Amino acid sequence: MERIFNFFAGPATLPLEVLEEAQSELTNYKGTGMSIMEISHRAKEYEVINTEAEALVKDLLDVPENYRVLFLQGGASTQFAAVPMNLVSADSHADYILTGSFADKAYQEASKLVKTNIAASTKEENYNRIPRNDEIKVSDNPAYVHLCTNNTICGTQWQSFPDVGNVFLAADMSSDIMSRRFDVSKFGVIYAGAQKNLGPAGVTVVIIRKDLLEGIPTNIPTMFRYDIHAKNDSLYNTPPCFSVYMVNLVLKWLKKNGGLAAAEKRNMEKASIVYDAIDNSGGFYRGHALKDSRSLMNVTWRLPNEELEKTFAAEAAKQGMIGLKGHRSVGGLRASVYNAMSLDGCRTLVDFMKVFQSKNG
Ligand SMILES: Cc1ncc(COP(=O)(O)O)c(C=O)c1O
């Protein structure tokens, strides 16, 4: 069977080249006579993968020397709790910017554990935009300001990051890490579940400034402690070896294809042809996100009615494009066009959109 164009929001499409490489060494990893899934995480083969993957994250994102990269488990959802547990002391608090349901979940989770404050929110507008700088009210000396850089469900993305004084940013980058260049030094901690731009589900990348590893409370559960994971090079317990192996292959693929500068260029081109199709449809297609907040990763839009939206997704699936149904909280359609989605996939979608409109508009 042919590969299809997979627009799912995550787990999401992976580069075919990477899947084929994994397939080719699935039963016999580099002459060991074993799969990488069968090898001890203490073996030198895995150590190489772990070290290489950390170095590739640093290289691709241009991570400054004073940061560590960790490969953890529990998804981004576990980080919603780990970030405040590690970084907010009893006499302090943290600020949250609410731009979508995952940002809200991060806030809710933190609020169970520490004192929190909402610095800005666009909930009233169904999260169809990122707040303007003048709307962000940072409280008095928070431990950090948390934001979600790309909102997977509503399809919005921070175009640039807010200046919050001498406080650091803490970010959920699950759905746009490695999609564009940015200045890591604005962030004290960054976390991202792998299953969109980095590889399969099962591993979460955490990038953390080294000085923040000092003074982490010792009374939090060991598996939540960044300092323990850092000290053990992400090998405190059995890591998700196969997922990290896949992340390593994806990062090598990204580097081979020109790194983040080239990825960013491809992503802009891909997203812009889909947005152009929406904007040039005379109102048949209506984007959910306001133009200045549009995501390069998740394009969300509506049709004149829900019946047509269902038909659109069903007919697209018949033509080899799946995963286009929007999230129930926003409705409509969503095309997730992460790094591994090709320009060809986006062009095929746009051609389909035009034909669908001419038949149903
Ligand atoms: C932006 C964002 N944050 C967090 C999550 C939750 O991640 P996980 O399922 O890995 O816990 C997702 C999942 O889709 C997401 O898109």
The ligand as an SDF file (V2000), in Angstrom:
LIG
                    3D

 16 16  0  0  0  0  0  0  0  0999 V2000
    0.8860   21.9700   22.9180 C   0  0  0  0  0  0  0  0  0  0  0  0
    0.6450   20.6680   23.6210 C   0  0  0  0  0  0  0  0  0  0  0  0
    0.9590   20.5570   24.9170 N   0  0  0  0  0  0  0  0  0  0  0  0
    0.7640   19.4190   25.5960 C   0  0  0  0  0  0  0  0  0  0  0  0
    0.2270   18.3090   24.9960 C   0  0  0  0  0  0  0  0  0  0  0  0
    0.0240   17.0660   25.7850 C   0  0  0  0  0  0  0  0  0  0  0  0
    1.0700   16.2430   25.5310 O   0  0  0  0  0  0  0  0  0  0  0  0
    1.1560   14.7360   26.0580 P   0  0  0  0  0  0  0  0  0  0  0  0
    0.0040   14.0250   25.4680 O   0  0  0  0  0  0  0  0  0  0  0  0
    2.4850   14.3120   25.5460 O   0  0  0  0  0  0  0  0  0  0  0  0
    1.1050   14.7770   27.5340 O   0  0  0  0  0  0  0  0  0  0  0  0
   -0.0990   18.3620   23.6340 C   0  0  0  0  0  0  0  0  0  0  0  0
   -0.6530   17.1650   22.9790 C   0  0  0  0  0  0  0  0  0  0  0  0
   -1.1890   17.1510   21.9240 O   0  0  0  0  0  0  0  0  0  0  0  0
    0.1000   19.5720   22.9370 C   0  0  0  0  0  0  0  0  0  0  0  0
   -0.2250   19.6890   21.6560 O   0  0  0  0  0  0  0  0  0  0  0  0
  1  2  1  0
  2  3  1  0
  2 15  2  0
  3  4  2  0
  4  5  1  0
  5  6  1  0
  5 12  2  0
  6  7  1  0
  7  8  1  0
  8  9  2  0
  8 10  1  0
  8 11  1  0
 12 13  1  0
 12 15  1  0
 13 14  2  0
 15 16  1  0
M  END
$$$$
